[in-house]
């Protein structure tokens, strides 16, 4: 089974992450940031990746460190669980519609982190959650997971729908990318022989 556990402790946060790439989308995300927990639940459910996250952060300051550090730890867990990336499809993409919002995510589990972010929000907050933290999460996930990640908003006027569609589009793209490729067996999906 492709599983990983990561613990990360700094002066700002204490985070533990466990994932199972061959799961069924079971989730238990408790970060203290309600909207963010909801987004992480969507990521697990729609990627069919079991995700358990617990975080204690300096929420008396704001949500930034908690959200970013969860992205770091989750990215590290993905990289660890994928190992050499033998036999995976490697690439994934999804156009995801959610009411007014249409988001496109394309990614490559290349080991080369790169984020292209073309997502604007119509407001600065979703409840008490800063919308700019959506990008911060994906930047951390991309950097520490070794993921080339492109996210584009094609339509959208409701900030909640835009954010949720982004997480769900990434989830569906990840689901495709981490799946075993039945035509490749145990091969590393690169002409270089390594990712």
ABEGO torsion letter per residue (X at the ends): XBBBBBBBBBAABBBBBBBBAABAGBBBBBAGBAAAAAAAAAAAAAAGBBBBBBBBBBAAABAAAAAAAAAAAAAAAAAAAAEAGBGBAGBBBBBBBBEABBBBBBBBBAGBBBBBBBBBBABABBEABBAAAAAAAAAAAAAAAGBBBBBBBABEABAAAAAAAAAAAAAAAAAAAABBBAAAEABBBBAAGBX
